Amino acid sequence: MNSASFVAPFGLSNRHLQTLTPRILFKPRQWSGHWQPFELADGDFVDLCWRRPPDRRSSKPILLLFHGLEGSVDSPYIWQTMELADALGWQTLVMHFRGCGKSGLNRLPRAYHSGDIGDASAVIDWLQQRFGNARLLTAGFSLGGNMLAQLLANSVSQHLQAAAIACAPLDLHSCSERIDRGLSRIYRRYLLTPLKQKFRLKREQGIIADDHPLANVDTTPMQSFFEFDNDITAPLHGFKNVDDYYHRASGRQFLAHITTPTLIIHAHDDPFMGAAVVPTAKELSAAVTYEVSHHGGHMGFVERKYGRWQSWLPQRLIGFLQHQLMEAR
């Protein structure tokens, strides 16, 4: 367990300021990206967004990113990481979870969840086959980071050179409880509202048919993730109930089985999470470097250097991945 090098600027150490400031300070650059629908074996799809049109003949490293709950390429931590990787000459793309890309709703009733490694595994297999000359790197943020922790304990990780995980809810039950307390409830509403809206839209558009087991579930009274995950997420994705989902999908239990060089970063003051997400040293494999910062909030880590505001997190992640590439030469 190591201490992260991030130092919050004077007056910006508050967890909520760190969490909310990136959306205010950092606006996406004016680039449209190269969008690509990726067809899945079950008849559904996910949207891939490349920073630039991909070159399958290139041997440049490829960085695959996984966003957080209801995130996208427009999330500051995603596009900032993509730009840093692009400046190094890497090819980089983000896999949007089902229903989160520019194409809108996915085709099937199911959506995505914190332990859903199937789609990511399919994309990694495809990248390895199509871009065989390039070394594959990956990074996951928040929900995408928790998913990545489980994926790294799976056989598909053999295709990966290195990985990075940031602000992941590695213990889902404790995170569900934490976001129900204090000012953290503002994030709960912000994140839960679009999930409920997507579920209602799928019913209105007939994606969830009238004879579907969840067709008559009323999302209106749902005020917590525990309720939503118990009544919708769990049954929609094959779990017995919310406890079964939280237990099987939490990433902390998989950290001891990771063999890919992996950096995990967490902030003690993350308003989405409590102490239960932090593993003990015995739970970490030798391949995992775990760094904890006193401040940073959730996906914040805003610092001021050389008279300008910037994000520390993407630089730290890219620095680690770049170092692993050099070590493997």
N, C-alpha and C positions, 0 to 999 in steps of 0.2 A: 504494500500500500504506500503510495507516494503522494506528496503534496504537489498540486498543480501550481504552475508559475504565475497564474493569473492574479493580478492585483487590481481591485476595483478603484476607479478614480474617486477623489474626495467628493462627497455628496451624491455618489451614485452606487453606494454599496447595498442599498435596500433591495431585497429580493424581488419586489414587484416592479421597481424601477428598472432593474436589470432585465426582467422578463419582457416588459412592455416597450422599452426604449428602441430596440432594433426596428420595430415596425414604423417608428416615427423617424428615426435617423437615416435608415438605409432604404432607398428606393431602388427597385430593379433597374438595371441598365437596359438601354434600348436595343435588345436583340431578341429575335423571335424564336430562335432555336430550330432544330430540325425534328419535327414530330413524326412518330412512327407507331401505328397500332400494332400490338403484338398479340397474335391469336393464341389462345390457350386450348389445351386438349379437351376441356369440358364444353367448348363452344362459346366461351366468354372471351374477353380481351382485357389488356391493360395498355395504357398509353406510355410510350417511351419518349422522352425529350432529350435529344442530343444537343450539346452546346454548339457543335458544328456538324455538318453532314459527315457521317462516318466513312472511314477509308479502310476497307477490309484487307488491303495489301500492306497497311502500315504495321510496323512493329512497336509503335508508341504505346505506352501503358494505357489501359482503359480503366477509368474509375466509374463504378456504378454506385449511385446514391439511392437511399431509401428514406423518404420523408416521414414526418410525424403524423399524428392523427389529423385528418382533413387538411394536410399540407399539400404542397405542390412545388413546381419549379419556381413559383413566385415567392416562396418562403425565403426570407433573407439568408438563413443558414444554408439553404440549398444553392441559390444562385451565386452567393459569395464563394462557396467552396468550389463550384464549377468554374468560376472565373480564375481562381488561384491555380487550379489544375490546368486550365487552358493556357495560362501564362507559362507553365512549365512544358507545354507542348503535348500534354496528355489528351487523349480523347475522353470525353466525359458525358455521362447521361444519367438521368433520373428515371427510375421506374415508378410511375404513379400507381398507387394501389387502386383496386377496382372502384370505378365511380369517381375518382379524384382528378382525372386528366381533363383535357379540353373537350373530349368527346362527350362528356356528361355521364349519365347513368350507365352502368354496365348492363348486360343483357339478362343476367340471371337474378333470382331473388337474393342469393347470397351476396355478401359484400367482401369485407376484409376484417382481420382481427389481429391482435398482438402476437399470436403464435402461428400465423399463416405463412409457412415457408414454401408452399407449393409453387406459387407464381414466381417468386424470386429464384427458386431453384431452376425453374424452366428457363428463365431469362439468362441465368448464369451458364447453363448447359448450352444454350444457343450462342452466347457470346464466345464461349470456348471453342465451339465448332466452327463458327463463321470467322472469327478473328484469331486463328490459332497461333499467329506470330506474336501476339501481344500478351503481355502479362496483365492479369486481372487484379484490380484492387476494389475494395468496397467500403462504404461508410454508411451507418444507419443512425438516425436521429430520433429520439423519443420513442414512439411506438415502433418506428422502423428500426431503431437500435435494439429494442427488446426482441423483435423478430429475428434480427441478424444474430443475436447471441445464440438463439436456438439453431439457426441455419449453420452456424460455424461448428456446431457439434454434429452436423450431418455430413454424409459422404461427399456432397457437392462441394464442400469447402476445399477439397483437394485441388480445385481449379484456381484457388485464390492465393495470391502472393502475400497479401496483408489486409488487415481490416481495422476499422475504427468505429467506436460506438460512443455516442454522446447523449447524456441526460435520459437514459433508458429507464422505464418503469419496471425494473427487474423483479419486483414483487407486486403483482397487480392488485391483490387484495388490499394491501396497506396503502397503495396509491389511490385506490377508489375511496378509501376512508379519508385520506389526507385532503383530497380536493373538495370534500364536503365540509371542511372547517374554515372558519374565518374568511378573510378576503379571497382565499383560493376559490370560493364559490363563484366568483365572477368568471373564472376560466371554465368552470364546469358548465355554466350556461352558454358561454361562447362556443365551446366544443360540442356540447350535446345537441344544441339547436339544429345545426345542419345535418347531423346523423338522423334525427327524428324527421326532418324535412325530406331527406332522401328516401326514407322508408315509406313515408306517405305518398311521395311521387311515384314510387314503384307500384303501389296499389292503384293509384289513379290511372297509370299508364298500362295496367294489366300485366306488368312484369311479375307482380305477386297476384296470382289469379284468385278469384273468389273462393275456390275450393282449397286454397293453400292453408295449412294449419295455422299460420300467423295472420291470415287475412283480416281477422276481426280484432287484432290487438290494438288497443287504444294507447297511443303514445302521449296523449295530452297530460295525464297525471304524472308522468315520469319526470322526476326532478333530480335524479341521481344516476350516476353511471352504474351503480349496483342494480338499480331497477331496469335500466335499459339493457344491460348485459345479461341479466337473468331472463328477461321476457323476450328479447330479440336476438342479441349476439349469440348467446349460448345455443338455443334451439336451431337457429338459422345455420349454424356451422357445425352441428353434430356433437355438441357437448350436452351432458345430462342437465346441468344447471350452472348458475354463475360460479359456484364454488369449484366445480369440475373445470370450468373454463379458466378461472384464475390460477388454479393449481397447475394445470397442464401447460398453460401458455406463458407462465412467468419465466423469464430468462435466467434468473439467478442460478437455478438448478443445473444449467448446462455449462456454466463457466469452467468447471473442472475438466470438461471434455474437449476444450478447444485446443487445437494443435496449430492453427494459423496464427502468426504473430499479430496480436490484437491490442489496441489501446482502448481503454474505457475511461471516460471522463464523467465526473458527477460533481455537482455543487451541493454543499451541505445545506444551503439555504433555498434549495429548489422548492417552490411553493406547491409543486405537484406531488412531491414525494417526501417520505419520512425516512428514518434511520434504517428501516427494514430492507431497503433496496441495496444497502451497502454490504457486500459480501465480506466474510472473514478471509484472512490470508490462505487458510486451508481450502477454501472453496475455489481458489484460482489456480488454473494450470500454469505451468512454467512459461507458456506462450503468451500469457495475459499480463499487460502492464496496466495497473489501475491507479488513476490519479484523482484525487479529491481536492476541490477548491473550497475555501471558506465562503466565497461569494460567487455570484454568477447567475443566480436565479435559474429559470428554465429556458434554455437555449438563448441566454443573454450573452454574458461574458463580454460586455462592452467596455472598451478601454480608450484612453486618450493618449496618443503618441505623436510626437512631432507636430503638435498643434492641431491634430485632427482626430475625429472619432473613428474607431475601427472595431472590428470583431476579432477578438483573440482566438476564439474557438476554431474557425476554419483554418487559420494559420497553424495552430497546434496539430490538428488532424493531418493536414497536408504534409507538415514537417515530419511527422511520424511515418507516414506512408512512403515519403521520399527516402527517408533513412533506411527503411526496410528494403526498398529497391536496390539501394547502393550496397547494403550488406549481402544481398543475394547474388551479386555479380561474381 
